[in-house]
Amino acid sequence: MKSLTQGAHHIGLTVADLEKSAAFFTELLGWNEVARNEQYPAVFVSDGTVMLTLWAVKQEPSVAFDRKSNIGLHHVAIRVPEDSALDQIHQKLLAHGVEVEFAPEPLNGGPMRHMMCYEPSGIRLEFIWPGE
């Protein structure tokens, strides 16, 4: 059967600090801010392939997601264009005090490589080079 869908248009993430999360993507990773919605509020960012909608949390106190006990988003995996990009991202994150879960390493014996970190609101991100 032919798939009825064509990949992700965007991924919506609720974040604790809208400006810090937006800056993580735009300033550290070089993504573009596509739009803002001050009424919600939300910031839309894109790397040219995928768009993330960063929504400000509405209720305080907020509750952090726990991937081991909650149903929902486990992590977002972002593809990088080349192996060396993983090391560049890793160094940039460390230099800016971003929590890195693990440094770039082979995935399933390689040649794929990946790393995990947490953006400022605590959302788990994977950066992955598919080894192509």
C-alpha positions as CSV (number, residue, x, y, z in Angstrom):
1,M,0.0,0.0,0.0
2,K,1.3,3.5,-0.8
3,S,1.8,5.8,2.1
4,L,-0.9,8.4,2.6
5,T,1.6,10.9,4.2
6,Q,4.8,12.6,3.2
7,G,6.9,13.2,6.4
8,A,6.7,15.8,9.1
9,H,5.5,19.3,8.2
10,H,6.4,20.6,11.7
11,I,6.8,19.4,15.3
12,G,5.1,21.4,18.1
13,L,7.0,21.5,21.4
14,T,5.8,23.2,24.6
15,V,8.7,25.0,26.2
16,A,9.3,26.6,29.6
17,D,11.3,29.6,28.3
18,L,10.2,30.6,24.8
19,E,13.1,33.0,24.2
20,K,15.8,30.7,25.5
21,S,14.5,27.7,23.5
22,A,14.2,29.9,20.3
23,A,17.8,31.2,20.8
24,F,19.1,27.6,21.2
25,F,17.9,26.8,17.7
26,T,18.6,30.1,16.0
27,E,21.8,31.3,17.8
28,L,23.5,27.9,18.5
29,L,22.4,25.8,15.6
30,G,21.9,28.5,13.0
31,W,18.2,27.9,12.3
32,N,15.9,30.6,11.0
33,E,13.1,32.2,12.8
34,V,10.2,31.8,10.4
35,A,7.4,33.5,12.3
36,R,6.1,34.5,15.7
37,N,2.6,34.5,17.2
38,E,2.6,36.9,20.1
39,Q,-1.0,36.0,21.1
40,Y,-0.3,32.3,21.8
41,P,2.8,33.0,22.2
42,A,4.9,30.8,19.9
43,V,8.1,31.0,17.8
44,F,8.4,29.0,14.6
45,V,12.0,28.0,13.7
46,S,13.4,25.9,10.8
47,D,16.6,24.5,9.5
48,G,15.2,24.5,6.0
49,T,14.0,20.9,6.2
50,V,11.9,20.7,9.3
51,M,10.0,23.3,11.2
52,L,9.6,23.4,15.0
53,T,6.8,25.3,16.6
54,L,7.9,26.3,20.1
55,W,4.9,27.1,22.2
56,A,5.2,28.8,25.6
57,V,3.8,26.8,28.5
58,K,0.5,28.2,29.7
59,Q,0.2,27.0,33.3
60,E,2.5,27.4,36.2
61,P,3.9,25.5,37.8
62,S,4.7,23.5,34.8
63,V,5.5,19.8,34.9
64,A,8.6,18.5,33.2
65,F,8.1,15.5,30.8
66,D,9.8,12.3,32.0
67,R,10.4,10.0,29.0
68,K,10.6,7.0,31.3
69,S,7.2,7.4,32.9
70,N,5.0,9.6,30.6
71,I,3.4,8.7,27.3
72,G,4.5,11.2,24.6
73,L,7.6,12.6,23.0
74,H,10.7,10.6,23.9
75,H,13.0,12.8,21.9
76,V,13.3,14.7,18.6
77,A,16.0,13.4,16.2
78,I,17.6,16.0,13.9
79,R,19.7,14.8,11.0
80,V,23.0,16.5,10.4
81,P,24.6,16.7,6.9
82,E,28.0,15.2,7.7
83,D,29.8,13.4,10.4
84,S,32.0,16.4,11.4
85,A,28.8,18.4,12.1
86,L,28.2,16.2,15.1
87,D,31.5,17.2,16.6
88,Q,30.9,20.8,15.8
89,I,27.5,20.8,17.5
90,H,28.9,18.9,20.5
91,Q,31.7,21.5,21.0
92,K,29.3,24.4,20.6
93,L,26.9,23.0,23.1
94,L,29.6,22.4,25.7
95,A,31.0,25.9,25.2
96,H,27.5,27.3,25.9
97,G,26.8,25.1,29.0
98,V,24.1,23.0,27.4
99,E,23.5,19.7,29.1
100,V,24.8,16.9,26.9
101,E,23.6,13.4,27.7
102,F,26.3,11.7,25.7
103,A,29.0,12.8,23.2
104,P,29.0,11.7,19.5
105,E,29.3,8.0,19.3
106,P,28.6,5.1,16.8
107,L,25.0,3.9,16.6
108,N,24.4,0.2,16.2
109,G,28.1,-0.4,15.4
110,G,28.3,2.5,12.9
111,P,28.9,4.0,10.5
112,M,25.9,6.0,11.8
113,R,26.8,8.3,14.7
114,H,24.6,10.3,17.1
115,M,24.6,12.3,20.3
116,M,21.9,13.5,22.8
117,C,21.4,16.7,24.6
118,Y,18.7,18.8,26.3
119,E,17.6,22.2,25.0
120,P,16.9,24.9,27.6
121,S,13.4,23.7,28.4
122,G,14.6,20.2,29.0
123,I,13.4,18.6,25.8
124,R,15.7,15.7,24.7
125,L,17.3,16.1,21.3
126,E,19.2,13.7,19.3
127,F,21.6,14.8,16.5
128,I,22.2,12.0,14.0
129,W,24.4,11.5,11.0
130,P,23.1,8.5,9.1
131,G,26.5,7.4,7.8
132,E,25.8,8.0,4.1
